[in-house]
Amino acid sequence: MAEEIGIPNLSQFSKLFHKQTGMSPTLYLQKQHI
């Protein structure tokens, strides 16, 4: 999904993601990989 998101939309996506999950996308991905 990250590939579909353009760089300009990345910050907006991050804010939206953080609002919904309570954590940043990078943090979420790190937890998923562990």
C-alpha positions in Angstrom: 0.0 0.0 0.0 2.9 2.3 0.7 3.9 2.2 -3.0 0.5 3.6 -4.0 0.9 6.6 -1.7 2.8 9.5 -3.2 5.3 11.5 -1.2 3.1 14.6 -1.0 0.3 12.5 0.6 2.6 10.6 3.0 2.5 13.2 5.8 -1.3 13.4 5.5 -1.5 9.6 5.6 0.7 9.5 8.6 -1.5 12.0 10.5 -4.6 10.0 9.6 -3.0 6.8 10.6 -1.8 8.2 13.9 -5.3 9.5 14.6 -6.8 6.1 14.0 -4.2 3.8 15.5 -2.6 6.1 18.1 0.9 5.3 16.7 3.0 6.3 13.7 3.0 4.1 10.6 6.7 3.3 11.0 6.2 2.3 14.6 3.3 0.1 13.6 5.3 -1.6 10.9 8.2 -2.2 13.4 5.8 -3.9 15.8 4.4 -6.0 13.0 7.8 -7.2 11.9 8.9 -8.2 15.4 
